[in-house]
Amino acid sequence: MGVDEWDKNMKAAGSDDQKKIDKWLENIIFRYFHVWSPVNCQAMLKRYEIYELCLRAREFFWEKPLYRHVEVPVSIVGDIHGQFEDLKTIFDMNGWPFSDDEAKEMCTNWIMRNRKDEKDPKKVQLPKILGTGSDRQPGPKSYLFLGDYVDRGPYSMEVVILLFAMQLRWPDRITLLRGNHESRPVNRQYGFYNECARRYNERIYEVFQLTFNTMPLTAIVNKRIMCMHGGISQDLYDLKQLDLVKRPIDIPDVGILADLTWADPEPEIDLYQESPRGAANIFGAKAVEDFCKNFDLDLIVRAHQVVQDGYEFFADRRLVTIFSAPFYCGQTNNVASVLNISKDMVASFMLVRPVTELDGKNVAEDDE
């Protein structure tokens, strides 16, 4: 589907009233964290709603630079890969990007809209839409996601839809970066295309690609921490270089965009070498040290690789890899982590251990 045809569809479905847009976004958010289940997942959104959500997300990303500035406190999340239920577990354990009062308002609005038999809001019985245990963290919390929302897991569409809706509703609390799987050559092979085509049609898949091709690639937290999906680039010496990139753009095999989404650390080298992945470079500890000096950084945070304990340091703790999909693909018994940066720039990790056969639930703990 071309952009013109897409825009035509949106003009019929959309609205310029920001309050109506916010209510619509809140309705989507509520449906996906409370009403959604594997049984009714196909009934959550109509095609035109997905078109409109993607269009609005695309316009939002396109109006921003390819690098974002993020303030503390913030929680940084790595790969999700379609593990939607684990994403919701992360929010339950680490804190949602909205307050309890906002959650109750969303819940009330949804019930009043969908239950015709209940007209008096005072009589509405609110379900337990947030966890009530001692481990639940109150919202609202700010989040920075490092990409790889799709592929391999069973519910890639749910992950992207919920995060797009949250990005649009609370742009000061949610920042989404692009990973190497937010790219047509990759996600056509590893599951996202088949999921879209099976559940809706190929046009839905194309709409997501148009949005992915405008997403930012890196973020600077409090001017001291640089975050990206892949890694550093020997060709990047000033973030203003990214202003020269023309969007929409797919991720190339070489160059700055490839490195930011594909590059990996390698302990056996000092600087840079061609990556065995066939895209971007690998880089060593000396390269990280030089990069941090050039950008005046305390830390680099990236994702892209499964690490058994949820996080792994490199280059004398100048770089850390985080991975946020526990029990990855149902085959790797790995821990997931979220990196929390406090107002005082103190880092700690919230760990999510995979579901065990013994107790049937995730276990969260903090690791400083």
N, C-alpha and C positions, 0 to 999 in steps of 0.2 A: 504494500500500500504506500502510495506517495504521500508526501507531507501535505499537499493541497487537499487530498481526499480526507486525510486525518483531521485537518483543521475544520473541514466542513462538518464532519461528524461532531466535533467538539462544540461548534457554535449552536448546534441543536440541543446538546445536553448540558452545556455549561452555564455559569452564572457569573456576573461581575460583582455581586453583592458579597462582600467579604464575610459577613456574619453567616450567610447561607453556606458559603464555602466551608467555613470553620465547622459548622454543624454537620455538614456532609462528611468532612474528614473525621470528625469525632465519631460519627456513626460507623464509619469503616473501622476505625481503631477499636471501638467497643466490640463490634462483631468478631474481629479477629482474635482478640484476647479473651473474650468470654463466651461467645456463641459458637465459635468455630469448633469443629471436631473432624476427625478423619472421615466420618460418615457423611456429614453435610457440607464438606468443603467446596463442592461444586456449586452449591447454592449461595455462596457468600456474596459474589459480585457478578453483575451482568457485564457483558463485553463492553458496552459503551461507558460503564463506570471505570473499567480498567483503562480504556482509551483516554478518558478525561484525566484520570490520576497521573498517567504517564506524561500527558501533554503538560500538565501543570508542573510536574517535577522537572521535565525537560526545560521549561521556561525558567524555572527557579535556578537550576544549575547553570544555564547559559548566561544568566545575568551576573553570575559570580565568577571570579578568577579561578584558574586551575589549582591555586593554592589557597587554603583557608587559614585564618587566624582564630585560635580557640583559647578561651580563658579557662582558668582553673576555678573550682574543682571540676574534674571531668573523669569519666570512666571510659577506658579505651578497650575496644572489642576487636578480636581478630576474626579469622574465617568462621563462617556459619554454615555454608554449603547446604542450604536447603533443610537444615535440621530445625524446623520451625518450633517444635515443642521444646527443644533445648534453648532456643532464643527466649521463649517465654519464661523458662526456668531461670535464665540469667536475670531477666527483669524482676522476677519474683524474689530472687535472693539478693540481688545487688541494689534494687530500687528502680521504680518506674520513672519515666520522664514526665510525669504529671503528679500532682498532689492528690491526696485522698478526696479532697473536696471536688477537684476537677473530675476524678473518677466517678464519684457519686452523681455529679451532674450529667456526665455522659450516660451513665446507667439509667437514670431517671428519664432522660430524653428518649433513650432507645425504647424503654418500656412504654412510655406514653405514646410513642409513634407506632409501635407494633402490637400493643395489646389494646384493642378497641373496647374491651370490657372494663377497663380501668381508667376512669376519667379524672379521679381526684389524686394529684401527685402525693398528697399527704398519706394516702393509703397504700402507695406503692411499696412493696416489700423488696428492698434492695438485696440482690444476691451477694455472696462474698466474692466480690470481683478482684480483691487483692488478698494475698496470703495474710493470715492473722497470727502466724506463729512468731516466736521470739526472734527468729532469724530474719524476718522481713525487714527491709530497710525502707524508711519513708521516702517518698518523692517530694518535689520533682528533682531528678538527677539529670545531669548533662552527659551525653554520650558522643563518642567519636568512634565510628566504625571504619575498619581498614579494608573493607572490600571482600570479594568472594562470597557473595550472598547466594549464588545459584550453583547448580550442578551437583551431581553425586547423591545428595540427600533427596528425600521424597517430596518435600514441599517448598521448592524454590520460589514458586509464585507467591506463596503466603509470606515468606520472608521479605521479598522485595516490596510487595504491596503494603505490608504493615510499616516497613521502614520509610517508604516514600510518603505515606500518609502522615507519619509522625514528623518527618522532615518538614513537610509543608505546614503542618499545624503548629509546631513549636520549633521554628528555625533557629532560635537561640539556644535550644537544648539538644538538638540532634545535628550531627555533621556526618555525612556519608561520603567516603572516598571510593574510588574505583579500584577493583582488583583485576587480575589478569583474566578471571572468568567472566567479567562483565565485558566480553568481547566476542563478536560473532564467530570467528574461527575456532574459539575454544568451546563456548557454550552450545554450539551446534553439535559438537561431538560427545559432550559429557553429560547430557541428560536434560538440559533446560529446553532445548528445541522440542524433544519428544514430549516433555511434560506439557508445554504450551499447545502443541498440535493435538495431543490426545484429549486434553481437557477443554480446549476452546478451538483454536484454529491457528494456521500459520501466521495470519495477520497479527494476532496478539503477540506472537514472538517478535515480529518486525517492529511493533510499537515499542517493546522493551528495548530493542537494540538502538532505536533512535534516541532513547533517553540515556542509556548507558554511554553513548558516544559524546555526551556533554558533561559527564561527571568530573569532579575535581580529582586530583591525583596525589596531593600531599597536604599536610596541615602542620602548622607550627603552634605548639602549646606554650603560651606564656613567654614566647620568644626564646625558649630554652630547650624545647623538645621537638624534634622533627619526626613526623609520623608518615608512613606510606605503606602500601601493601607489600611491595617487593623489597627494594633496597636502594642503595645510593648509586650515583652515576658519576663517572669521572668527567663527564661533559657538562655537569650542572655546577655552576659556580655562583649563580645569582637567580633567585626565584623569578625575577622579572623576565628571564628567558621564556618562562611558560606563558607569558602574555603574548608571545609571538605565535603560539600554536593556534591554528584555525580549527574551530569546531563547526560541525560534528567531525569526529576523527576516530578511526579504529586504532588499536594499539599495534604499532609496527614491531618488527623483530629485533631491531637495533635502535640505539639512541636513548635519549633521556626518558621518553615515555615508556619504552621497553624496560629500562632499568628500574624505574619507579614501581613497576607492576610485576616484574619477573626476577630481578636480581636476587642472589643468595649469598650469605657469608660463607667463607671457606677458610678454615683454620690452617690449611697447608700452604697458603700463598700470602704475600704481603700486600700487594696492590690489586690489580685487576687482570682477569683473564676471561676468555670467551667461555660462556656457560655450556655445560653438557646438555642442558635442556633444549638447546637450539635457538634460544632467544635471550637477548641481553647478556650481561656479564656476571661473573662471580667476583667477589671482592674479599680482601684480607683485612687483618687488624690494622695495619699501617694505613690503608685506605680510609678506614673508619676514623682513625685518629686525625688524619689530614682533613677529612670532610668536616668533622666537628670543630676543628680550629677555624676553618674557613667561614663556617656559618655561626660560630660562637655558640655551640650547642653543648648541653650537659648530657644529652641522651638521644639516641635514635630508637624509635619503636616501629617494628614491622611485624608482618604476619607471614603468610604464604607457605609455611612449612609446618608439618605436624611435629610437635615436641611433646615427648611423653608426659612430662610433668606440668604441662600447660604453659610454661614459659622457660626460656633459656637465654642466658647472657652470653655475650661475645665481646672480644676486644676490651678486656679489663672493665667490663660492665658499662662500656660506652654505648652498646647496642643490646637490645633485648628483642627476642622473637616471642610473640604470644599467639596462641591458637585457642579458639573459643568453641569448638565443636567436640563435646565429649563423646567417647566411644565412636570415633569417626567412622562413618559408613557402616556401622554395626560390626566392624572387624578389628579395629585398633582400640585396645583398652587404655586409651589415653585420658588424662585429666584435661579439662578446659580451664582457661583463666581469663579474668578481666583485670586490667591494670588500672587501679584507682590512683589519681593524682589529687592530693588535697590542696586546700587553699595555700598552705605553707610549702607546696611543692614536695611533699613527702609521698613517696611511691609505696603502694602495697598491692598485693595480688589477692583477688577473690577467686578461690579455686572451686570448680564444680567437678566433683568426681563422678564417673559414669554410674548409671543405675546398676545396682548389684542384684543378683538373683536372690540374695538373702532378705534384703529389706525392701526392694522394689522402689526405691526413691533415691534422688540425687542427694549428695551431701555437700554442703558449702562450708568453706573455712577461709580464713584470712591468713596470708603469708606476707610478712613485711620484710 
